[in-house]
Amino acid sequence: MFANEMSLNLSPEKAMTIVLDAIQEVIPFELAVIMSLENDNALQIRFCSGRLCTGNLVNRVMTIDDHPDIRAALKRGEVALIRDTANPGHHDTYEGIVDLPVGHSCMLTPLKAGGEVIGLMTLDHSQCDLFTPERVKIAGILSQLLAIALAQSLHTESLMQEKAALLFERNAYVSEMARVVGGLIGNSPRWQLVLEKIRLVAPTDSHVMILGETGTGKEQVAKALHALSGRADKPFITLNCSALNHNLAESELFGHEKGAFTGAVSARKGRFELADGGTLFLDELGDLPIETQPKLLRAIQQGTFERLGGEKTLRADVRIISATNVRLEDKIRKLQFREDLYYRLNVFPIEVPPLRERQNDIVLLTHHFIEKMRTRFGYRQPIAVSTAAMQILLKNRWQGNVRELQNTIERALINCRGLTVEPDHIFFEEPAVRLSAPLPDENTSLADLDTETGKIIIRALKQCGGKIYGESGAAALLQVKPTTLQSKIKKLGLDKTDI
């Protein structure tokens, strides 16, 4: 039975209990104490058993120099019997804590692992001369099992301390990231993986490509990478590539000289030059014109470029963080994106998961947005979310991801008027597909992509009365950034008279 119990995967404390129970069957004791050797002059009580065991004993630290008998036993590494006397120079092991009569039986058993003493077991009984030589021998044999259990306990404690230190370090780091960039909220496994990747790559100068659907927080991740890098005190420059034609893209990226094109009345620095020493964030990278990509590749590889219409070679030290919500591999196959530029920028990819894959974070994000917005609305008191309302939020698919959740919470705060958010305060955004007319049949011809996109934008603008910004604007309806929508309108050359 004893062997079977010891063969199980037991905790160190349970193993000590089993061994001490076995010892007590052959060596009667009223107090058994297991101590670990902390240093050359200290023992810490880890475990006790028996009738006289008291909570005052556990975790107490004993100075070895105050107990010459214990020091001698530890030095020899052998079981020793101690004769308790009324000599004023003698100090009982647990004097002042456990009441034992003069002359009681006391056994000291050093605990050894790997040939080294790692602790001590003491056995005490109020009866005199109870521990015979046979019992001493048995104690020496069974003490080996106690030594193993003690070693496991010390190792487990060390691992737990190390784990606690790592958790403290990670939580402190995550808190710092959340302080620097308030949008990095969440504790789901998928989101923690994103934070861990940010922590790993931020201090380096490696280029990073952020992948994810619209509204997942790719720009927040980019800001965190910059804020936690060695370039944090240098510029963080953003360029949205979604609505740039060839000439405009080159001018925006690398600047232009006076007279480079009609309307260039003065020289102008480009984003690459402005980001010198810092970070350039290229949002919606997949829309970067193919004609501009070779010059960007050269600027990344060599750190040199020329302004549009200029001949002077300029230099800039720039870290590139890019983001895209499309598969660039598909664009490469269609010859719409350069493969060499892709590999140059995709040094360290970070995939930002959609909100539907981090459901556990919806509660945290909801309360974060409420606290962030309530003062803006003039609500002084904390605002709660009812259980029913929270269940509605948790069940939604969030096609617009975190941005849609933020808009939903903002509407709910307006509707609740500073009181608890209830189900009837929650209204979800209409999917952009509902803007379209009834689907044509298969024989109906379609125009090119830009023309069809323009039609959708015009319908959205008409539905919103020409408004782009705000919760009732066309950008919110189409689930895109207002700046992105403005860029699309400009790129497509849409006429406001059509609205």
N, C-alpha and C positions, 0 to 999 in steps of 0.2 A: 504493500500500500504506500509506504513512505517513498520507495523508489519510483513508483508510478507518479506520485504527486510531484516529485522533483523533476521528472522528465517533461512536465508540462511547461508551456511558455508562461511562466509566472512573473509577477512583478517582484523586484528585489525585496520589498517589505513582506510580501506573502511568503517568499522563500525563507526569510529569516524566521517568520512565525512557525513554519513547518519544522525547520531544523531545531528551534528552541523547544518545540513540543516534543520532538524526539529525544532531545537531551534530557528533558524533565522526566521522561519515563524511566531513565536509568540514573540520573543525578538530580535528586530533589533540590529545588532552589526556591527561594521566596522573591528573589530579585535577579533578573538577568539584564545586563546592559551591553549594548553594542556601541562602540565609539570609533570614530575615524581619526587618524593621525593627521592633523592640519599642518603642523610644522614641527620643528625639533622640540618645542616646548609646549605644545597644546594638543589636547584631545577634545573632540566635540561629540556629545552624545547624540546618536542618530536614532536609537530604537531601544525600547525596554519592554520587559514582560515579567509577569509574576504578580503575586499578591501585593507586594510592596511598591509596584510600579506606579509612579505618579506623573502627572503632566508637567510638574515643575522640573523634571529631569531632562526631558527632551530638548535638544538644541543648546543645552548649557555647555560652556567651554571650561575645561579643567586644565590648570597649569601643572605640567608634569613635574617641575622642580619642587612643588609642594608635596609630592608623593614619591619619595625615594624608592619605595618598593615597586611602584609602577615603572619608574625609569629603569630599574635593574631588570625587570621582567622583559621590557621592550628591547633592552640591549641584548639580553641572552636569546630572545626569540623563542622561549620555551615556557610551558605552563608552570605557574608558581602558586604555592599555597601561602597565604599571608595569615600570621597569627595576630589577631587583634588584642591589644593590651591597654591597660589604663595608664601607660607611660605618657606624661604630658607632652613629650616630643613626637608622639605618634598621632597622625591625623587619619581618621577613617576616610575611606574613599568618598562617601556621600554624607559626610558629617554636616549636620544642620539641615539636611533635606529628608533623609530617611532615618528613622529611629531603629537602630540595631543594637542589641546588648553587647557589652564587653565580652570578648572571647568568641564571638560568632565566627562561623566558617566563611572564608573568603578565598575565591580562586581567580587568578589572573591568567587569561589565555590570549597571547598575542595572535593576531590574525595576519596571515602572510599570503601574498599573491605575487607570483613571479619571483619568489625568493626574497621579497622585500616586505617588511612589516608595514601594513596600511591601516591597522587599527588594533583594537583591544576588546575582548569580551570579559566581563566580570560576572561571577556567580556568587551570590551571598545567601546565607541561611542563618537564622538566629540560633540554631543548634550548633554546639561545639563539635569539632573534629568529625564532621559529617563526610568530608570529601576524602575518600580512600584512594590509595594508589591506582586501583583499577578504574575508579571513576575519573581520575586525572588523565589516565591514558585514553579513555573514551572521549573525554572533552577535547583532547588534542587532535583526535581523528576527526570528530564532527566539526571542529572549528574550521577545517579546510572548506567545508561547504558554506559556512558563514562568511568566510573570507571572500568566496566567489560572489555571494549575494551582496556583500558590502561593496565590492569592486564594481558590480553592476549598478548599484545605487549611486555611487559616486560618478560613474560614467554618465548615467542618465541625467543626474543633476547638472553635470557639465554641459551636456547637450542642450538641456532646457535653458540654461543660462545663455548659451551661445545663440539659441533660437530667439530668446527674448531680446538679446542685444541686436540681432539682425532685424527682428520685427520693429524694434524701436527705431533703428536706423532707417528702415524702409518707410515707416509711417512718418518719421520726421521729414524724409525726403519728399514723400507724396504731399505732405502738408505744405512744404515749401513750394512745390510745384503749383499746388492749388492756390497759394497766396500770390504767386507770380502771375499765374493765368487762372482766373476764377472758373473757367469752364471745364477744368479737368476733374469732374466729379464722378465718382462711381467706385464700387468695390467688387464688381462681378469678375470672374476669372478672365474673361476676354478683355475687359478694360484694364485689369491689373497687368496683363501681358503687354498692352500698349504702353502703360506707364513704365514698365520695366525696360522696354526697348528705348523709350525716351531717355531713361536714366543711363543706359549703356552708351548710346551714340551721341548724346548732347555734348559731352566734353570734347569730342573729337571734331575734326574739320571735314569729316566724310560727308559727301552729298547724300541727301535723304529723299526718297520718294514716298509720299503719303497716298495710300490708296483707300478708296471708300466711296459710298454713295453720297449724293448731295445731302447736306444738312447733318452729317455725322460729327462735325467738329474738326475737320482737317486743318483749318486755319488756326484753331486754338492749339492743336498739336504743334504746328509750325512755330507759333509764338513761344510755346514752352521750350522747344528745342533751342531757339535763339536765346531766350531768357536764362537758360541753364547752361549756356556755353561760355567759352572764353571770349566770345564776341558780344556779350550782353550789353556792354556799354557803347557799342558801335551801332550803326543804323540797321534797322529792320525794314527793308523796302519790299513792297508788294506790287506785283503786276498780274492783272487778270488777262489771260491770253485768249479769252473766249470770243472777243469781238474785234480782233486786230487783223487788218489786211497786211499785205507784205510791207509796204512802205511805212505804214503806221507802226507796225510791230518793230521794225528795225530802228525807227526813230525813238520809240518808247524805250527799247532795250539799251541802245548805244548812243542816243542823243543825235543832234544834227548841228551843222554849222549854219551860219547866216546865209540865206539864199539857196539852201540845199533843195528847196522845193517852194512852190507857190505858197505864200503865207509864212515862211520861215524868216521872220523879220529880225531875228536875233539868234545867236547860238544858244543851245540848250543841252544840259547834261542829261544823259539817259539813266535808266534805273541801275544798270550795271555799274556805271561810274559813281552814282550816288551811294551805292551799297559798299563801296570800297572799305575793306576792313571788317565789314559786317555780313549780313545775310540777305540774299535776294530770294523772295518767295514767289515762285511762278505757279499761280493758281490756274486750274483747268488747262494743264500743260498740253493735253491732247489736241487743243484748238490752235496751237501755235502754227502759223503758216509754214509750209514746208520750205519755202524760199528763204526764210529767216534762220532755219535750223543749222545750216553749215556755219554761219557766222557765230552763232551761239556756241556751237561745238568748239570752234577755234578759240573763242574767248575763255571757255572753261579749261581747255587743254593747256593753252599757253599763257592765259592771263592777260592777253593783249587784244585790242580792238580799235576800230576807227569810227568816229562819228559819221553819220550819213552826210555825204558831201564834203568830207574832210579827208586829208592825206596823212595827218599826224597820227602815229601809233601811240595809243594810250594804254596804261596798265592799271589793273585793279585786282585786289585780292578779295575774292568773293566766295562765300559758301552758298551753294544752291540747295534750297529745299523746294521741291516741286510737289504738286498735288494733282490728282486726276480722278474722275469718277467713271472713266471709260477704260476698256482694255486696250492698252497701247500695242499689244501683240497683234491685235486685229488690224490696227491702223498701219503697222509695219508691213503686214501681208498685202494690204491694199496700197502700199507705197505712199501713204499719207504721213508717215513718221519715220525718221531715220533710225535705223537699228543701232548705229554707232552712238548716236546721241542718247538713245534709250539706255544702253549699257553704261554710258558715262554718268548718267544721272541716277540710275537705279542701283547705287552702291549698297544702300541699306534701306530696304523697303519696310514700311510700317503700315499694316492694314488696320484701318479703323472700322470696327464692327458696326453694323446698323443697330439702331436702338432695339429692334425686335429680338436681337440676339443677346441683349444684355438687360432682360426684363427686370432683374433685381435692382438695377440702377434707377428705374423710373421713380421710385419713392424718394431716393436721395436727390435726384435732379428736380423733382417737383418742389420739394421743400427749399432747395437752393434757389430756384427761380422765384418762389414766393418771398423769401427773405430779401432777395436782390431787388424785387420790384415794389414791395409794399410801401416802403418809405417814399418812393417816387409818386405813389398814388395818395400819399398823405395818411396812410393807415398806421397808427402808432402801436396798436396792439398786435401781438402775434396772430397769424391767421392759420386755422386748422383746416384739414381736409377730411371730410367725413369718410367713413369706411366704404360706403356705397359709391361715393365719387372716386375714391382711389381705385376701386375695383374696375370702374369704367376706364380709367386711365391705363390700368394694367392689361386690360383685354384688347385695347386698340392695337392695330398693326403698325402704326407710325411710319407710313411710307415716306413722310418728310423728315423722319428721324428727330434728332434733338431740337432742330430749329422748329419743327412743327409742334413739339411738346412745349417749347418756350412760348410760342404764339398762343397755344391753347390755354396755358396757365395765365398769360396776360389777359386774355378775354375773360377767363373765369374770375380773376381779381376785379375786373371792371364790373362784372355782373353781380358778384357777391357783396359789393359795397362794404368791404371790411369785415364781414361776418364769415362764418364757416363756409367753405366751398362745398356745395351740394351738387348732386347730379344734374339738376336743371341749370346750373351755371356753366356747364361744359358743352362747348360746341366745337366740332372738329371741322377742319378745313375741307372744302370741296375738292376732290381730285381734279387735276387739270384736264383729264380726259373728258370730264362732263361739259367742258366748254365747247367741244366740237359738236358740229351738226350730226344728224343721224348718219351712221356709217354708209358710205356709198357701196353699191354692189361691185362685184369683182370686175365688171366691164368698164367701170368709171375710171377715166384716166386721172393720174396724179401729176402735179407739177413737180419741179425739183424741190429738194429739201428746204432751201432757203425760202422759197415762195410759200410752201406749206407752213413753215415755221412763222413766217410773217403773218399769215392768215390767223393763226392761233393767237399771236400776240395782239393783233388788232381786235379780235373778238374779246380777249381778256380786258383790254383797255376800254372798249365800249361798255363792257359789263360793269367796270369799276369807274365809269365816268371820266376816263382819262387819267385816273390817279395811279401812281406807281408805288409810292411808299405807304407804310402803315398797314394795319391789319386788314383793312378793306381795300388795299391797293392790289394792282395786277401782279406785282412780284409775289405777294403772299399767296394769291390765288394759283399762280403757276409754280409755286414752291421753289423759287429761285431768289438769289440776292437782288435787291433793287438795283445795285450797281451793275450786276450782270445783265439784267433786263435792259437797262439804259444802253449798255454797250451793244446788245443785240439789235436794239432799235436803230442805233447809229450805224452799225455794220450793214444792216439790211436796207438802210436808207428809207425807212418808213416815214410817210408824210403824215403829220398830225391832222391834216384835213381829212384823212381817211377815217379818223376816229370819231 
